[in-house]
Amino acid sequence: MGIDLAKLAEPFPLEDIEWRVSRAGRGHNGVFCLVLAYITARAIQKRLDDVCGPGNWRNEQPHILAVNDKAAFAGGISIRIGEWVTKWDVAEPTNIEPAKGGFSGAMKRAGSQWGIGRYLYHLDETFAEVSETQPNRQWEYAKLPEKHGGGVYYWKAPSLPAWALPKEPEHEVSKAELTELKKAWQAKFAPDNEDPKEIWEGFVRFVHTVVGEGFPVSDFTCWTQLALKQCQERIDATTDPNGPDSDVPFGAQGE
C-alpha cells in the first residue's frame, strides 16, 4: 500500500502549534502584540513517521549558504515514493542558538513544501491578549523593542479557527461535497457566467462573507461540515441574487 501524501497536510492539534511574536509596540490604548502560528519541529517529525513510516523519510544534510553576505541554512526532507524525492527550503539563523534554530527553521519550511503545516499560511497576523503584569504562568513573557521603551509585557496565545484544527471523520468534507456546493452557488449567483476566473473569485468572496476572511477555500481538507452547512444555508436563504448587499458577493459591490 502506497503512502497517502495528502495526510501530511492535515491540521495539527493545538498542542503542536507554537506562536511567535511578529510585531509589538505601544499605542494609544497601551501595549499591543501580533503573533503568528507555527508547527513545532517535533510535530513535523511525528507526522512524517505516522504517514510515511520511520524508514521512508529522512532529513538531508543541511547546507550553509551565503546570501547577500548573510548566512542561510538550506534543509531538505526526502520521502521514499518508489524512489527518494527531496524538497528543499532555506531559513536564516536565529538569534538564540543560531545553528539549531536555522536548521529547525529550514526543516519547517521544507516540511511546508510537502504540505505539512502549509494551511497556517492562510492565517494572518493575530492580535494576542496582552497584560503588563503576569496574570498567570500560562502567559508568555516578552519585551518591547527599544524604540517602544523596551518594557516587559505578557501575552496569551489566541485560539485557532475551527478549520485550522483536526476534524473528526464525521465533520470532514469530501471533494464531491465541495463541488456540489460550488455548483449550487453558481446556479444561484452566476448561472449565465462562463468565465472560470470570475466564477471562482465570486465563490471565494461568497465563502469569505459567510465563514470569514482568510479561510482557505481551495483546500477541501480545511472545510468542516459546519462551514459547508453555513454556506448552503446562505445560498438557500438568498432570494434576490442580483441585490447589492453582502449576501451577494459575485461581481463588484455597488454595480
C-alpha positions as CSV (number, residue, x, y, z in Angstrom):
1,M,0.0,0.0,0.0
2,G,1.4,3.4,-1.0
3,I,1.9,6.5,1.1
4,D,-1.1,8.8,1.3
5,L,0.8,12.1,1.0
6,A,-2.5,14.1,1.4
7,K,-2.4,13.2,5.1
8,L,0.7,15.2,5.5
9,A,-1.3,18.4,5.0
10,E,-3.9,17.7,7.7
11,P,-4.3,20.2,10.5
12,F,-2.4,19.6,13.8
13,P,-3.8,19.5,17.3
14,L,-3.4,22.7,19.3
15,E,-0.6,21.4,21.4
16,D,1.6,21.0,18.3
17,I,1.2,24.7,17.4
18,E,3.6,27.4,18.7
19,W,3.1,31.1,18.5
20,R,5.8,33.7,18.0
21,V,5.6,37.5,18.3
22,S,5.8,39.1,14.8
23,R,5.2,42.7,15.9
24,A,4.8,44.5,19.2
25,G,4.6,48.1,20.3
26,R,2.8,50.7,22.4
27,G,-0.2,52.6,21.0
28,H,-2.9,54.9,22.3
29,N,-4.5,52.0,24.2
30,G,-1.4,50.5,25.6
31,V,0.8,47.6,24.6
32,F,-0.2,45.6,21.6
33,C,1.2,42.3,20.2
34,L,0.7,40.5,17.0
35,V,1.6,36.8,16.7
36,L,2.0,34.1,14.0
37,A,1.4,30.4,14.3
38,Y,4.0,27.7,13.5
39,I,4.3,24.0,13.7
40,T,6.9,22.5,16.0
41,A,9.8,20.5,14.5
42,R,8.9,17.5,16.6
43,A,5.3,17.6,15.3
44,I,6.7,17.5,11.8
45,Q,8.9,14.5,12.6
46,K,5.9,12.7,14.1
47,R,3.7,13.5,11.2
48,L,6.3,12.0,8.8
49,D,6.7,8.9,11.0
50,D,2.9,8.4,11.1
51,V,2.2,9.0,7.4
52,C,5.3,7.7,5.7
53,G,6.8,5.3,8.3
54,P,10.1,6.0,10.0
55,G,12.2,4.2,7.3
56,N,10.6,6.1,4.4
57,W,11.7,9.6,5.1
58,R,14.9,11.4,6.1
59,N,16.5,14.8,6.7
60,E,19.1,15.6,4.1
61,Q,22.4,17.1,5.4
62,P,21.9,20.8,5.7
63,H,24.0,23.3,3.7
64,I,25.1,26.7,4.8
65,L,24.6,29.3,2.0
66,A,25.8,32.9,1.7
67,V,23.1,35.2,0.5
68,N,23.9,38.9,0.3
69,D,26.8,38.3,2.8
70,K,24.4,36.7,5.2
71,A,24.3,33.0,6.2
72,A,21.3,30.9,5.5
73,F,20.6,27.2,6.1
74,A,19.2,25.0,3.3
75,G,17.4,22.0,4.7
76,G,15.8,19.1,2.7
77,I,13.2,16.4,3.6
78,S,13.2,13.3,1.4
79,I,10.4,10.8,1.2
80,R,10.7,7.4,-0.5
81,I,7.9,7.2,-3.1
82,G,9.2,4.3,-5.1
83,E,12.4,6.4,-5.3
84,W,13.7,9.1,-3.0
85,V,12.2,12.5,-3.7
86,T,13.7,15.6,-1.9
87,K,12.2,19.0,-1.3
88,W,14.3,21.9,0.0
89,D,13.9,25.3,1.5
90,V,16.0,27.8,3.4
91,A,15.9,29.7,6.7
92,E,18.1,32.3,8.4
93,P,20.0,31.5,11.7
94,T,18.1,32.6,14.8
95,N,19.4,35.0,17.4
96,I,19.4,32.3,20.1
97,E,21.2,29.0,19.2
98,P,21.8,30.1,15.6
99,A,22.7,26.7,14.1
100,K,19.9,24.8,15.8
101,G,17.4,27.5,15.1
102,G,18.4,27.8,11.5
103,F,18.3,24.1,10.9
104,S,14.9,23.8,12.6
105,G,13.5,26.7,10.5
106,A,14.8,25.1,7.3
107,M,13.2,21.8,8.2
108,K,9.8,23.5,8.9
109,R,10.0,25.3,5.6
110,A,10.9,22.1,3.8
111,G,8.0,20.4,5.5
112,S,5.7,23.0,4.1
113,Q,7.0,22.1,0.6
114,W,5.4,18.7,1.3
115,G,2.2,20.4,2.6
116,I,3.0,19.9,6.3
117,G,1.5,22.9,8.2
118,R,1.0,24.9,5.0
119,Y,-2.6,25.7,6.0
120,L,-1.2,28.0,8.6
121,Y,0.0,30.4,5.9
122,H,-3.7,31.3,5.4
123,L,-3.7,32.8,8.9
124,D,-2.9,36.4,9.1
125,E,-1.1,38.1,12.0
126,T,-3.4,37.8,15.0
127,F,-3.7,40.1,18.0
128,A,-2.8,38.4,21.2
129,E,-4.3,39.3,24.5
130,V,-1.7,41.4,26.4
131,S,-1.1,42.4,30.0
132,E,1.7,44.4,31.5
133,T,1.5,42.3,34.7
134,Q,1.7,38.5,34.6
135,P,-1.9,37.1,35.2
136,N,-0.7,33.5,35.5
137,R,2.1,31.2,34.3
138,Q,0.3,30.3,31.1
139,W,1.0,33.8,29.7
140,E,4.2,34.3,27.7
141,Y,7.0,36.7,28.8
142,A,8.2,39.3,26.2
143,K,9.9,42.7,25.9
144,L,9.0,45.6,23.7
145,P,11.5,46.8,21.2
146,E,13.8,49.6,22.5
147,K,12.1,52.1,20.2
148,H,8.9,51.4,22.2
149,G,10.6,51.7,25.6
150,G,11.8,48.1,26.0
151,G,9.3,47.4,28.8
152,V,8.2,43.9,29.8
153,Y,4.8,42.6,28.9
154,Y,2.9,39.2,28.8
155,W,0.8,37.8,26.1
156,K,-1.6,34.9,25.7
157,A,-1.8,32.7,22.6
158,P,-5.0,33.3,20.7
159,S,-7.4,30.5,19.7
160,L,-7.4,28.9,16.2
161,P,-10.4,28.9,13.9
162,A,-12.2,25.6,13.6
163,W,-10.9,25.0,10.1
164,A,-7.3,25.1,11.4
165,L,-7.9,22.2,13.9
166,P,-8.2,18.5,13.3
167,K,-11.6,17.2,12.4
168,E,-13.4,14.1,13.5
169,P,-14.3,11.9,10.5
170,E,-18.0,12.8,10.7
171,H,-17.1,16.5,10.3
172,E,-14.9,16.1,7.3
173,V,-15.9,17.4,3.8
174,S,-15.2,15.5,0.6
175,K,-14.2,16.9,-2.7
176,A,-17.6,15.8,-4.1
177,E,-19.5,17.8,-1.4
178,L,-17.4,20.9,-2.1
179,T,-18.0,20.5,-5.8
180,E,-21.8,20.3,-5.2
181,L,-21.6,23.5,-3.1
182,K,-19.8,25.3,-5.9
183,K,-22.5,24.2,-8.4
184,A,-25.3,25.3,-6.1
185,W,-23.6,28.7,-5.6
186,Q,-23.1,29.2,-9.4
187,A,-26.7,28.1,-10.1
188,K,-28.0,30.8,-7.8
189,F,-25.5,33.7,-8.2
190,A,-23.9,33.3,-11.6
191,P,-26.0,31.0,-13.8
192,D,-25.1,32.7,-17.1
193,N,-21.4,33.4,-16.4
194,E,-18.9,31.2,-18.3
195,D,-15.7,32.8,-17.1
196,P,-14.0,30.3,-14.8
197,K,-11.8,33.0,-13.2
198,E,-14.8,35.3,-12.4
199,I,-16.8,32.3,-11.1
200,W,-14.0,31.1,-8.8
201,E,-13.3,34.6,-7.5
202,G,-17.0,35.2,-6.8
203,F,-17.3,31.9,-5.0
204,V,-14.3,32.7,-2.8
205,R,-15.8,36.1,-1.9
206,F,-19.0,34.4,-1.0
207,V,-17.3,31.9,1.3
208,H,-15.3,34.6,3.0
209,T,-18.5,36.6,3.6
210,V,-20.0,33.6,5.3
211,V,-17.1,31.9,7.0
212,G,-14.6,34.7,7.4
213,E,-11.7,36.3,5.7
214,G,-8.6,34.1,5.3
215,F,-10.5,30.8,5.1
216,P,-8.6,28.6,2.6
217,V,-11.5,27.9,0.2
218,S,-9.5,25.8,-2.2
219,D,-8.2,23.3,0.4
220,F,-11.1,20.9,1.0
221,T,-9.2,19.3,3.9
222,C,-9.8,22.6,5.9
223,W,-13.5,22.6,5.3
224,T,-15.9,21.4,8.0
225,Q,-19.5,20.2,7.8
226,L,-20.4,23.3,9.8
227,A,-18.8,25.7,7.2
228,L,-20.5,23.7,4.4
229,K,-23.9,23.9,6.1
230,Q,-23.5,27.7,6.7
231,C,-22.7,28.3,3.0
232,Q,-25.5,26.2,1.8
233,E,-28.0,27.9,4.1
234,R,-26.8,31.3,2.9
235,I,-27.4,30.2,-0.7
236,D,-30.8,28.8,0.1
237,A,-31.8,31.9,2.0
238,T,-30.8,34.4,-0.7
239,T,-33.9,35.3,-2.6
240,D,-32.5,38.2,-4.7
241,P,-29.1,37.2,-6.1
242,N,-28.9,40.4,-8.0
243,G,-29.0,42.6,-4.9
244,P,-26.1,44.8,-3.9
245,D,-25.8,43.6,-0.2
246,S,-23.1,41.4,1.3
247,D,-25.2,38.3,0.7
248,V,-24.4,38.7,-3.0
249,P,-20.6,38.9,-3.3
250,F,-20.5,38.0,-7.0
251,G,-19.2,40.9,-9.1
252,A,-18.2,44.4,-7.8
253,Q,-20.3,45.7,-5.0
254,G,-22.5,48.7,-5.9
255,E,-22.6,47.9,-9.6
